[in-house]
Amino acid sequence: MTATTTLTARALLLDMDSTIVNSEAVVERCWRGWAAEQGLDEDEVLKVVHGRQGWATMAALLPDRPMELNLADNRRMLAQETSDMEGVVPVPGAPAFMAALAGLPHALVTSADIPLSDARMGAAGLPMPTVRITAESVSASKPDPEGFLKGAAELGFAPDDCLVFEDSEAGIEAGRAAGMRVVGVGDRAAAFAPTAQVTDLTQVRIEARADGMITIRLGAAPQSG
C-alpha cells in the first residue's frame, strides 16, 4: 500500500503463521506430502490450508472422510511441523512490531497448538505474548470467531475495541465475524477484503497514547528491524 492509513484500537490480536512468523516453507512441505497421500492436487490443496486447524482443512477438502482419520492425521502433521523449523523466520518487520507492542494489550490467536506455537515463535526469535489462544483453547477452527472472541475477553476488551492482524481468508473471515476490524498482512490477504492491508510489518508503526488507545499507522516509512 502507498497511502498512509491510521487506525486506533485498545488491543491487538495477532495471528501467527504468515502474519508475524514466516513458516510457509514448512507448511508447504507438510501439506504437499499429505495431498500426495490422498491423491489430491498439491497446488489446489495449498490454496486452502492457510488459517484453519489441520483437521478442518482436511474436512473441507474431503467432506466424506471420517473425522477420526482427519484428527489422526492432524496429530501426526502437528508433530511433523513441530519438529521441522527449517526456513522458519520472522515476517519482515515482525521483531520491531512485537517490540513496539511490549507492555500494550495484545494476544496471539493461532490455529497452531501450544508446542507448535512455542517452536515457531522461538525459531523466529519473537516474544510470546502473555495471552495466547491456541488450538487447545477453542472448540471450533477459524473461520469461526471463537478464538478472537476469547482473545478479546481474556484481555478484557470488547470486540470492537480490538484490531486483528491476519493473512488468510479463514482468519480474516473469523475476525470480521467477531465484529473486529482486520489488517491483512501479505499479498494473499488483499483478496479477502480486510479493513486495510500491508505487504508486511515494515509498513506498520505502533504508537501508545496517554489515554490508553493504540494508534496504528499503516503504510508509513519502514521501521528498522
Order of alpha helices (4+ residues) and beta strands (2+ residues): beta-beta-beta-alpha-alpha-alpha-alpha-beta-alpha-beta-alpha-beta-alpha-beta-alpha-beta-beta-beta-beta
